[in-house]
């Protein structure tokens, strides 16, 4: 029998956890260029706004403009910030699976 506290978090909670981790990693990565840092903050802000909205049917959801921007950031951060890039990949996967 699975204990209640061992169930994985619901997708919005998982997104919040990953967003917190990405914010912390971004703060700890002082060598991120200003343009990438600004773009990442914009994308994370977009995602946080979506999390604050009531759930909508898939047909009513806007196109996921954040995914291509996040993928570009993953590529940009891969060499110098692999931990941040990995967290962004997890974020993309969760956004795609959760339909955000």
Residue pairs with C-beta under 8 A, 6 or more apart in sequence:
8 14
9 17
11 94
11 97
11 98
11 100
12 51
12 98
14 94
14 98
15 47
15 51
15 91
15 94
15 95
15 98
15 100
16 51
18 87
18 90
18 91
18 94
19 44
19 47
19 48
19 91
21 87
22 40
22 44
22 84
22 87
22 88
22 91
23 44
25 81
25 83
25 84
25 87
26 32
26 37
26 40
26 41
26 84
29 80
29 81
29 84
31 80
31 81
32 40
32 77
32 81
32 84
36 73
36 76
36 77
39 69
39 73
40 73
42 69
43 66
43 69
43 70
43 73
46 65
46 66
47 66
47 91
47 95
47 100
50 100
51 100
58 99
61 99
61 100
64 95
64 96
64 100
66 95
67 92
67 95
67 96
70 88
70 91
70 92
70 95
71 92
73 85
73 88
74 85
74 88
74 89
74 92
75 85
77 84
77 85
77 88
78 85
94 100
